[in-house]
Amino acid sequence: MKDKPYNKVAVGERIRKARELNRFTQEQLAKLIDVNPSHISDMERGKVGISVGTVIALCNALNVTSDYIFFGKDISHSGNFDKLLSYLDAKDMLYLEDIIQALIKRYKS
């Protein structure tokens, strides 16, 4: 079976989107995954391919799946969050809702 090349530009756009959603600069992300900032720029512009190790590091740093990186599916590891939520009682859920609303208000202003 012949491997089909992946769309580097689309992959780069998804990396940029996830980086921005996490409020990282290219320099901050580069430091987190131990690459040169110019490599982040090249990936985001679709100028270079991505190694398996880099994909793993990106997924961990940006809290996304490889399905998101390559195919645009399932942007986050929400399953982990859902599992954590299952441990909370009704009172804690209300408290968490207040925290989330405060964070949203803080970042919207």
Steps between C-alpha positions, in 0.01 A plus 500: 500500500641836400499772767316818409679822592321709760406863451781687679326837466178374662702330776690824557179700523366262765824522698481880491135498606569266794805708601296819498214338693757406764630860492856391419740700289706306248797547730315359802381195307846443357646496849231258621568248224875564477525632145618825348231772470566516125396133480161589654463775239596261219252236623219753529563620145512142368862535390629189680372158595456387858669206666311256719686631805402856419135401453501334842661805660252735328201290611619504860589870505184616322264244656378377162489162333697389197160461329459874542852577372466287187126493430342787695299268726451524877701805603558401863542209733157575645465145627745580780296804600176305490649235727611763750156661498340169586663517846329829592174531689231759418647763735847464347353520149340835586829622642684389186243677284568824691875457445456441128274804465758714683777375270294570189420849625869561575615396152217673315595841644 
